[in-house]
Amino acid sequence: MSAVINVHDLNFSFGSGALTQPVLKNVTISIYKGEIVLMTGPSGSGKTTFLTIIGGLRQAYHGSVVVLDQQLINSNEQVKVKVRQQIGYIFQQHNLLKSLTALQNVCMTLEMQNSMTEQQRLDRAAEMLRAVGLGDRLNYKPDQLSAGQRQRVSIARALVGRPQIVLADEPTASLDKQSGHEAVAILKRLAKESQTTILLVTHDYRILDIADRVVELEDGVIKNA
Amino acid sequence: MNITAWFYFPARLAWRQLIFDRTKLIAATCGVLFACMLVFMQLGFRDSLYASAASAPIKLNGDLFLVHKQSEAMWRSIPFKRSELMRALGNPAVAEVYSLYLALAPFKNIETQVKRTLMVYGFDPDSMIFDIEDIQNKRIELRLKDTVLFDEYSRPEFGPVRPLLEAGRNGTEINDYKVIITGLFRLGISFAADGNVVTSDLNFMRIFPERSLSNIDVGVIRLHPGSSAKQTQAELSGQLNEFVNILTYEELLQHEKDYWANMAPIGFIFGFGTVMGLVVGLVIVYQILFTDITNHRNEFATLKAMGYEHGYFIRVVFASAFFLALLGFIPGYVLSVGLYHLAESQIFMPMPMTFSKVITVFTFILSMCAMAGFLAIHKLKAANPADMF
């Protein structure tokens, strides 16, 4: 099995000089293709920071972070943009564009791909929304949808580009137990179908059952890699 | 990356975001519309001023014109000796010369007796000095003593002259001298004179006893067919005294316009009004774009996390600016056309909506919005996904 995410001795801190606040300390972890990894830990343990480094959103300077064969440590903007385009991101809040319909929101992922025609984009996005059970809500705007439905739209948005990796940052935080579980179950089903790797950060213990592996991060240190 | 994706997608996103918040869109459109109308009106008045300044010289029928070097404009000309004009006849290219006498004088409203100043033109009725049919047809009547023709396009304060003439009431006073209006013509007013009257050179001297036939205001020179105005102008400037300016037809028109554009502060005032309109529009559009970016910061950061590049968001902002320019310009243009008609009917000044003016104003508005977009894009830096999540 090949590792799609390979992190070795990653150190990261906020601030500088006397105010330096270490967040991640010698983090080493490999995540393999098709794996579903849940990262748990108390708030402030550096989970989200770790996720933003993997996702190419935050620049780290020490250690090694290889994502999809790209070294992200001291990388330039082009490398990060390239990595971001191959990653599906699911946020704590749904972060949908409120002026766009569900279908148009999902299409935003595909508009970066020039090889498709507009009709192909719409078809693929609609198909994806049907797969998350929103086939009858294609033309609804986010504020006409429930919280669970919105999160499902954002799952569709993350998966529609057939990414190699999906990064999810507390995707169930704003959902009740049932819709939270529904959302991650859909995520798991679709990821398994397409051999997508998932790294999911959460402290929602109700969804641990979907994971292939659970790692715990505490004070910037991985306890059971 | 193909061009459709490069521009169409960000433009479409900008459009969808604009139409999502209708209230704000209307407010933004009103801002651009306001700026647009202000600029249209300022330019309209300015061009109308220049056009009206040339309304009399544009109808003059000649190839070269003599004016005193000290004359700022025709309406406040300095007379010079007619002998100077006669000397021009010495040039073989010159066919005929005619004298034009000008003066501002009070004209008594036939009905109300109120006096108001207008411009009086005096010339030999046979000279065909004005290229206006109604004047040329009346040359026999103009030869009679104390007869004048009245400009129908004069301001209404001079009285309803046409119905009065039809009713047989044709006597009035110019410069306290009794005259008879024997007909009407159409010329148009300017900022210098609210009305016009033409008469024969001899009648002109009767109305203005202090003037003399040998002191003329403008000398009109006609050349033999086939002669070059430019060349004759150059020859004459060597032959005539240096206190006269020899102008071609185009130079005379420019000379009259330049007076209002440069000598009088009026050209500056309208230019200043135009700039102020654009500045107000700029500030409004900038505010709209700026708050738009602030409100969409989270969404932009999300798109950035999905792999959209910084340039995409710059294009979104400029596309929004472009749409605002277009949305404000179209109603602004329609309303300005209405206001131009209103102005024409109320102040009797020509206010044509020319194609070049439409293009000019649209370019101004577009640059204004682009400038606002340029100022607003620095706010995009706030949309940093790492700080967002």
Interface residues (C-beta under 8 A of the other chain):
Chain A: T48 L51 T52 G55 L57 R58 E77 V81 K82 R84 Q85 Q86 I87 Y89 F91 Q92 N95 L97 K98 S99 L100 Q104 M108 T109 E111 M112 N114 R157 D169
Chain B: M1 N2 A5 F9 L13 R16 Q17 I19 F20 D21 N298 E299 T302 L303 K304 A305 M306 G307 Y308 E309 H310 P385 A386 F389
